[in-house]
Amino acid sequence: EKDYRLADIVIRGLLKYWPVTNCGKEVLFLGELEDVLEATQSEEFQRCMVPLFRQVARSINSSHFQV
């Protein structure tokens, strides 16, 4: 099983290396983010939710149809 206490570290790592110009990689990162969020507890989520939602908002503005 996954250690939910590492969720904050993993999510911040994903955000640090989030692809800016490659939509295909961005779709992959969103998939990985979904997997991590499924195993995340609320305390861990609250620590990283502000930068996470900022990145998701940027991704929503993408013109690529899969993102």
N, C-alpha and C positions, 0 to 999 in steps of 0.2 A: 504494500500500500504506500501511497505517497504521504510525505510528511507535510501537513497543511501549514506548519509554521514557516516553511520556506517560500510560501506563495508570494509574500511581499518582495522578497529578494528576486525571485524569478520574474515577476511582473515588471519590476523596475529594470531588470536586465533586458527584457524584451523591448521596453520603451526606449532604453538607451541605444539599442541597435536597430530601431524601427526603420525599414526602408522608406526612402522619400520619393525616389524616382522610378522604382520598379513595382508596378501594380501586382504582378504575379507573386512576388515575394511578400507583398503586403497582405494578400489573401492568405498565404501560408502562416504569416504571423498572427492574423486574426483567428485562424483555426487553432493554433497553439494556445493563444490567449483564452479561447473558449474552454479548452481542456484544463488549463490551470485554474480558471475561475470556478469550474465545477467542483474542484477539490478544496476551494478556499473557504475558510471560516469568516464570519463577519468581522472579527477583530483585525484579522490580517487584511481584509478587503478595505476597511476604513483607513488603513495607513497609506494606501496607494491609490485610492479612488479619484482624487483630484487630478493628478497627472494622467491617470488612465483615461478618465473621461475627456480630458483635453485632447488626447491623441485620437480617441474614437470620434470626437467631433471633427477633427481634421480629416479623418478617413471618410467620414460621411460626405464631406464636400468633394470627394474625389469624383472625377468624371468617368472613371472606369466602371463598367456595369457590374463586375463581380465584387468589387469593393463595396 
